[in-house]
Amino acid sequence: MNAPGHGAPIQLDAAALERVEAAVTALNRIILGKERQIRLCLACLFARGHLLIEDIPGVGKTTLAHALAAILGLTYQRVQFTSDLLPADITGVSVFDAETGQFRFHRGPVFAQLVLADEVNRATPKAQSALLEAMEEHQVTSDGTTYPMSEPFFVIATQNPVYQVGTFPLPESQLDRFLMRIELGYPEAELERELLLGADRRDLLTALTPALTPQQLLRVQTEVPRVHASPALLDYVQAVARYTREASEFEAGLSPRAVIALLRAAQAWALMHARPGVLPEDLQAVLPAVVGHRLAPRETSRFRDAGQVGLHVLESVPVP
């Protein structure tokens, strides 16, 4: 395997990048005033990661997931996580076929190309782990048989704030399975007025046409690791990792897997902006979404939320 950014030069043509921009434009018409979050979602997908959206109900988390599936031409399944959800409700179940005398595996919703795990922290840890195993391994094993996931395979999990009743917070090891964590937040006043006066978001979803095919999306994903990362840029990535491991504000620093995720996200961001190499600005754009949920502040730290964690790291690590 080639080292990051040192394989063959990227091969995406201008038309492919135009299709990516067309996808961003179309999504902006559905989710108003959230272009940065939309671009982060796409960068996460292009980097072959999975996305966690934490916010209060009603700000557009489910709509965004549905719109992404439509604009990318992906098969879509939504799983509502509840306290009585079983692992088999996610992965599938083997059912005895009387005609053949054998068990037949009925695939669960996790075999879609884009899976929305809605309110993932309302399910028990056992159900959560069934989804997260499929995310990590890209396969499901049942009765000794392994079933590969669809390609591309992208999970968007939504999470309610932990202070809400009836939640089972994801442990750190499972949070680390998500490449990015973002929030949508409330819309600006003028955009909220547009929501009040405009068409229903569900009606707009039905009118979406794919800007990229699944095959084109796979090609974009293949090109991401080929975006050049200079030695100076890798120095910056390692400086960020070293700071998080040595700083007194955090329980533990970034793992090697998290550092690779940070680089991949920066490469995807650079590719989306038609750059053949990663700039420090690309790393800075994705860093809060990549590290915020991975760094647990100590009780004595002054951070109130994950967003502050990312900003603090950016301010504390100078560009080499």
Secondary structure, DSSP 8 states (H G I E B T S, - for coil): ---TT-SS-----HHHHHHHHHHHHHHHHHSTT-HHHHHHHHHHHHTT--EEEE--TTSSHHHHHHHHHHHTT--EEEEE--TT--HHHHHEEEEEETTTTEEEEEE-GGGSSEEEEETGGGS-HHHHHHHHHHHHHSEEEETTEEEE--SS-EEEEEE--TTSTT-----HHHHTT-SEEE------HHHHHHHHHS--HHHHHHT---SS-HHHHHHHHHHGGGSB--HHHHHHHHHHHHHHHH-TTBSS---HHHHHHHHHHHHHHHHHTT-SB--HHHHHHHHHHHHTTT--B-TTS---SHHHHHHHHHHHS---
